[in-house]
């Protein structure tokens, strides 16, 4: 089967190309080693058998030497033959001991030698006795000589058995050793062939792997250059899978780049980059509409081409500050269009140290600034051209109601009272609008100073006491001696607004409870009423300007037994004031029903009034 059909992994290829031949080589090496060892053993045993034969024949010879020396000493008793007899008798046990050591690994031969040594010891004792007898003048008895001869023949016969056995082993062993050596040679040749095959397989594995890895490296270079990749690698090994993942990643990157390019090309804002030298390195097509320039007209040009000389120093400082601090920043500055017109642009910039470029998103804020200027003019108009004459009318109505210009008829008093109420409502709406505008434009100044909470809450309750008394509603204030750093006038405005809001939605003869919680970091004030409450999904909406809940307003009016009036700006103003203090405002359901409006502000300073 082909490699492609096998779907081999790199590990499997390594096992097939390297591990299997290596294992075969190891097996052959083991076999060759074993055969060589056996051959050496056979040769060693053959040499050992040769030594045993030589030693055995030497011992047999010594037995004959003892017999001849004894006969000679008996024939002619003198010191020369006596010394010779003593020498050969002493050499015989030593020779047997050496033979015993040689055959110690062969139980059969070792047993024969032990028996021979025992018989020899007996025979030597007899010879010693007879030698002493000869020295006293006696002679060898023929019967004793025959007996010693019989013992010698028996001993020699036993030793001949050892010699014969060793000679048989000596003849067999060289043939076995030769056969083992021949097998070892064949195995060595086979090992060389397998080794050559293994080298070829390793070379093929290395060539295939190296080539495929080089394709991966080539694809990496192609990706960086933005050119097409090499075709997908075949197979199912790790390299092929990496190549497929790489191709998929490149496809995903290409698609993401296409979408990003499409987003940039179709973005309403200008997206551009400025290099370290101050020249544009890229500009999106939106520059045609917003700046009047084609991107090709700007790339490679200095940013001063679109920034007027009056603002060049400011823009240069803007760029240097971003490069120095490494943080993002924004700048609103006038830009010179190609047609010579000026336009207000907001630059959001980010410095990339790795790319050595400033990346900017520039959008036109001319219409927004015009709207803000119109809003400011409108606020000024309301403040000076509308509120001032209305305040004069309010004063006139108050004088009429006080009969300063003479008594009024009952019908006239009713008309003046209604007109005054409508005018008060209008002036309150104007004041609320102006307050919101100040907060939105950050022109409202906070007067932060040490304020005792108890007197402030008493004044707030007194401000709404006429409404509370008319509805027989009790306001329960906390007894606290805490003084905090805050804007007393603005926080009082929040509390009065929350109390007034609670009074509007509280039924008669109910209780409005004010609670204060203080910890190490904040003060939380809660105004709880016994009104109908607010649905959970509506609680976040009530802090939006001009918003009242018409779907529930009618049911609330039935609940409290009175008409609900308001501008829808009170809670929005409360939210702006609290957030200007760095706090948060919200509403929860009160225990036992009703609503619990709360706000918290951070504590910047806190002392006990006592």
N, C-alpha and C positions, 0 to 999 in steps of 0.2 A: 504494500500500500504506500501511496505517496505521503510525504510529510503534511501536505495540505489536508488530505483526507483524515489523517490522524489527529489533527488539531492539537499538536503538542505545545505545551508551555515551555518556557525557558528551563525550568527545573527538570521537566521530563526530557527535554533535549540534552541537558547536561548529563542526566543519568544514562541516557541512551548512548551518547557520543563519548562520554568520558568515564562515568562510573562503571558501566558494564564491562568495557575493555579492561579497565583498571582492576576490577574484581577478578576477571579471568586471568590477568597477569599475576595477581596475588595467589590465586589457586595454583597456577602452574609453578610459580616460585616455591610455594609450599611443597608441592609434589616433588619438584627437583631437589629441594633441600632434603626431603625425607629419603628419596632414593640415594642421594649422595651420602647421607648419614648411614643408611643401611649398607651401602657399598663399603664405607669406611669401617663399619662394624664387622662386615664379613672379612675384610682384609685384616682387621685387627685380630679377629678370632683365628684366622688362618696362621698369622704370625705367632699367636699365642699357642696354638696347637704345635707348631714347629718347635717352640721353646720347651713345651711339655715333653715332646718326644726326645729332644736332646737331653733334658734333665733326667728323664726316666732311664734312658740308655746309659747315662752317666752313673745313675744310682745302681743299675744292674751290673755295670762294670765294676763298681766298688765292691758289690757282693762277691764277684769272682776274685777281685784283688784280695779281699779278706781271706777267702778260701785258700788261694795260692800262698799267701803270706803265712797262714797258719800251718799249712803242710811243710813249707820250707823251714819254719821255726822248729817244727817237730823233728825234721830230718837232721837239722844242724842247729842246735841251740846255741846261739851266741847273741851278743848285744846288737849287731847289725840287723839280723832278722827280727829280733825282739822289738827293736825301735820301729822297723817297717811295719810290723804287725800292729803295734800300738797306734801308728799314724793312720792306717787304713781303717782300723776299728773306730777311731774318733771321727774320721771324715764321713763314715756311713750315716750316723744319726743327723749330722748337719745337712747332708744331701737330701735325706728324707724330709727334713723340716722345710727345705727350700721347695721340694716337690709338693709338699702339703700346702704351702702358700700359693703355688701356681694353680693348683686344682681346687682352691677353696670355693670358687663359684660353681663348681660341678659337684653336686651332692654324691653322685655315684663314684666318681674318681676319688673324691675326698674320703669317702668311706673305705675304699680299697687301700689308700695310702695309710689311713689310721690303723687298719688291720696289719698292714705290712710293718708299720713302725712297732706295733705291739709284738709281733713275731720276731722282729729284728732285735728288739730289746731282750727278749727271752734267749735268743740264739747267742747274742753277745755276752750275756751273763754266763751261759754255758762255756763259751770260748774263754772267758776270763778264768773260769774255774779250771778248765783243762790246761790253760797256759801256766797257771800256777803249779799244776801237777807236773807238767813237763819240766818246769824250772827245778823241781825237787828230784828229777831223774826219771820220771815216768814217761810213757809214750802213748801215742794216739791209739785208742782202741778201735778196731775195725768196725765194730757195730756202731760205736758212737760216730765214727766218720760217715758211715752210711746214713745214719739218722740226720746228721747235719747236712749231708748232701741232699737228702729228701726235702728238708726244710728250705734249703736254698732253691731247689727246683720249684717248690710251691710258690715261694716269694717271687721268683723271677717270672713264673707263669702269670701271677697276678699283675705284675708290672708290665708284662708283655701285652696284657689286655688293655691297659691304659695307652700303651704305644700304638696298638692296632686301632683303637677308637680314635685317637688323635690324628693318625695318618688318614683315616677315612674322612674326617672333618677337613683336614688340610687339602685333600683332593677335591672335595665338594665346594668349598668356600671360594676358591679363585673363579670357578665357573659362575657362581651366583653373583659375585662382585662384578664380573664382566657384563652379565646380563643387566644388572642394575645400572651400570655406567652407560650401557647402550640406551636404556629407557630414558635416563637423565638427558642424554644428548638429544633424543627425539623431542623430549619435552622442552628443552632449551630452544630448539629450532621452532617448535610451535609457538613458544612464547615470543620469539623474535617476530614471527609473522603477525601474531595478535598485536604486538606492540606497534608494528608498522601500520596495521589497520587502525589502531587507536589514534596514532598520530594523524592519519588521514582524516579520521572523523573529527578530531579536535580542530584540525585546520579548517575543515568545512564549517564546523560550528562557529569558530572564531570569525571566519570570513563572512558568513551569513549575518551574525550578530553585529559585527563591526559595520558592515555595509548598511544594515537597517538603522543602526544608531546614527550613522553619518547622515542618513536621510532625515531623521528627526532633527539633527542639528541644522541641516540645510533648510528645513521647514521653519525653524526658529529665525534664521537669518531672513528668509523670505517674508515672514510675518513682519519683522522689523522694517523691511524695505517696502512693504505694502504690495508685494507681487504675489502671484498665485503659488499655491503649495504643490508639492509633488503628489502624485496619485496615492490613494490609500494603500497601505501595505497589506499583503495577503496574510492569511494565517490567523491563529487565535491565541498566540502567546502574548506575554506581557507587553512586548514592544509593539505588536500590532494593536493591542487594546489602547496603549498610550497614544499611538498615532491616531486612532479613531477619536479618542477623547480630545486630542489636540485639534483635529479637524473640526469637531463639533464646537470646541471653544472658539476657534477662529470664526466659524460661521456665526456663533452668538455675538462675538465682538464686532464682526462686520455688520450684523443686523443692528446692534446697539449703536454703532457709529453712524449707520445710516439714519436711524431714528433721531440720534442726537444732532446730526447734520440737518435733518429735516426740521427739527425743533428750532435750531439756531437760524436756519434760512427763513423760517416762517414766523419767527418771534417778532412781536410788535416793537420790542425794545432793541436797541443796538447792543450787540455783544462783541467786544473787541479785546485785544491784548496789546500791551505796550512793552517793548523790550527795554533793557537797561539803558540803551542809548537814547531813549525817549521817542523812538519811532514806532508807528503802528506795525505790528507783525501780522495781524488778522483783523478783519472787520466784517460783520454780518451784513446781509443785504438790506436790513432795516435802515441802514444809513442813507439809502436812496430817498426814502420817504421822510425821515426825521431831519437829516442834515443836508439833503440835496446832493450828496456826493455818492458816486459809484465806489464800492469797496476798492476797486483797482486804483482809484485816484488817491486813496489814503494809505494803502499798504506801502511801507518804506518811507512815509512822510512823517515829519515831526508833529507831535500833538499840538504845537503852537499854531498849526494851520487852522484849527477849529476853535482855539481858545483866544479870546481877545487879549490885547496887550495889557488892558487894565486888570485882568484877572489872572494873568500868567504867573505872577509871583505867588498868588494864593494857591493855584493848582500845583505849582512846583513844590510848595511846602506840603501840600496834601500828599503828593507821591512820596516825598522823602520821609514823611512821618510814618506812612504805611510800611515802607521798606525797613525803617529803623526799628519800629515796634513789632512788626510782624503780625499786627492785628488788622482785621477788616475795618473799613471806615466808609463813611458816605459824605458826599459834598454836593451841595446845590450851587450851581454856577451858570452864568450865561455862556451860551455857545454861539459861535458865528457860523451861520449857514452859508452854503455856497452862493445863495442869492444876496448875501449881505445882511439878511435879517437876523436879529438876535432872538434866541429861544432859551428859556430856562430849562436846564437839564439837571437831573439828579444822578450822580455817579456813585455806584456801589462797587467798591474795589477790593481785591484780594491779591496779595503779593505771594507768588510761588517762588521760593528760594531754589527749588530743584530746576525749574524752567527758566529762572532769571527773567520772569515776566510779570507784569501787572495785568490781571484779568479783571475786566470791568463790564458791568451791565449798566447801560445808560438809558434812562427813559425820560420822556418829555413831561415836565411838571408845569408847563406854562398855563394850561387850563386850570389846574388845581390852584396855582398861586393867584390866578385871576379870580377864581371862586372865593378864595380866602380873603382877597382884598375887597371883593364885593360884600362878603359877610361882615367884614370889619366896618365897611361903610354903612351897611344896613344896621349893625349894632349901634354905631354912632348916631345914625338917624333916629333909631328908636329911643336911644338915651337922651338925645338933645331935642329932637324935633317932635317926639311923641310923648315921652314921659313927662317932660317939663310942663307942657300945656295941660296934660291930664291931671297933674298934681295941682295946678292952679284951679282947674274945674272942681277937683276934690275939695279943696279948701273953701271954694264958694258954696258948694253944697253943704258942707259942715256949718258954715255961717248961716245959711238959710234954715237948716234944721235947728240951729240954736236961736232962731227968731231975732238974729242981729239986725236984719232988714225989715223987721216987723213980723207980727204973727201971721201964720199961714193957715189956710183952711185945712180941714181934715183930709180932703182929697189931695191938696197940694203937699201936705206932710207925707202922705202915702207915696206920692209920685217921687218926691225928693229922696225918701228913704230907699225906694227901689232903685232909683238912679245911682245913689251913693253906693249901694251894694254891688251893682253891676260895674261901677267905676273901680271900686276896691278890687274886685275880681280881676279886672283888666290890668290894673297897675301891678297887682301881685304876679300875674302872668308875665308882664313885661320884665319885672325884677327877676323872676326865675329864669327867663330867657337870657337876660344879661349875665346872671351868675353862671349859668351853664357855659355861655360863650367865653367868659373869663377863665373858667377851669379848663375848657378845651384848648384854649390858646395859651395856657400857662401864665396868664397875666394876673391871676388872683394871688395876692401876697398873703401868706399865713403869718399871723402874729402869735408866735409860740411864747407862752409865759407860764409861770407856775400858777395853777388854778385849783382852788379847793372845790371838790365835787359836790359836797352837800349844798352850799349856797347856790351853785350853778343849777342844780336840779330843782331847788325850791323856786328859783326864778322861772324856770321852764314850766313847772307845774302851774305857777301863778298866771303865766301868759295864756294858758288854755283853760283856766279855772272857770271862766264864764260858760264855756261850752259844757264843761263837766257838770257844773251845777245845774244847767238847764236840762241835762239828761239824767241827773241823779247818779252820776258815775263817780266812783271813788278812785283816786290815784294814790297807790301805795308806794312811797319812796323809801329807799334804803337809808339806814342811819350809818353814815360813813364819815371818817375823819381824814380821808386820803386826799392829798393834793398832787396833781400830775402836771407835766409840761404839755400844754396843748393850746390850740387857738380857741379861746373860750367862746367868742362870738359864733364861730362856724360850728363847733360841736353843739352849742346851745341850739343853733338852727336845726341840726340833725335831730336832737332830742325832741324839740318842739314839733318838728314835722312828724316824727314817729308817734308822739303822744296825740297830735291832732288826727293822724291817720287812724290810730286805735280808737279814738273817740267817735269817729265817723262810723266805724263798723261795730261798735259795742252796743248791746241792747241796754235799755234803761235799768238802773239799779244794779249795774254790774261793777266789776273791779278791774282796774288796769294796774298791773304790778310791774315795778321797775327793779331789776336786780343788777348787781355789780359783782364781777369776779375779777380778782387781780392775782397774777402770779409774777414770777421774776422777769418776764419778758413782755407782757401785754395786759391791757385792761379790756374786759368784755362787758358791755352793757346790753341788757335784754329788756324789751318792753313787751309784756304779754297781755293779751286781751281775751275776752270771752265771746268774741264774735263768731261768725260762721266758719272762719278758717279759710285757707287757700289750698286748692288742689295741688298735689305734689308736682304735676307736670306744668303748672303755671307759675311756680314760685320764682324761677329764674327770669321770667318775662316781665314781672311787675317793676323791675328796676330800669326798664327801657323807657326813654322819654316819650311822652304823649300817650303812653299805653295805659288804658284801663280795661278791665275784663268785661266787655259788654254781655257776654254769654251768662255771667253770674251776677251782673250788677242788679238786675231786676229782683232776683231771689234774695240778694243781700238787703235791698231796700225794704222788702217785705219782712225780713228777719229783724232789722233794727227799727222798723216803723218810721222811717224818715227817708227823704230824698238825698241821694249821695251826689255831691258835687265835687269837682276838682279839675285841675288842669292836666294831670298826668305827668307833671314835672317834679313833684315833691320828692319821690323816692330816687329819681335820677340825680337830683341835686345832692341828696344824702349820700348816694354812692360816690359821686365825684368828690365831696368833701372828705369822706372817710378814706378814699384811695389817695387823696392828696396828703393825708397824714401817714400813708404807708400801711393802711389797714384794709379790712374787708368787711362787707355787709351782707346779710342774708336773712332768710326767714325760715322757721320751722313750725311744726304744729305744737301748740301749747298743751301742757298736761290738762286733761279734762275738757278739751276742745278749745277752739280759738286759734289765734296766731301768736307766734313769739318772734318779733323782729329783733335782730341782734347785730351788733357791730363790735369789732375789736380794733384797737390801735396799739402800736408798739409803745412801750414805756421808754422814754429817753431820760427821765428823771422822776424820782418819787420820794415824797417826804410825808410824815404824819403831821397833820395840822396841829395836833396837840403838842 
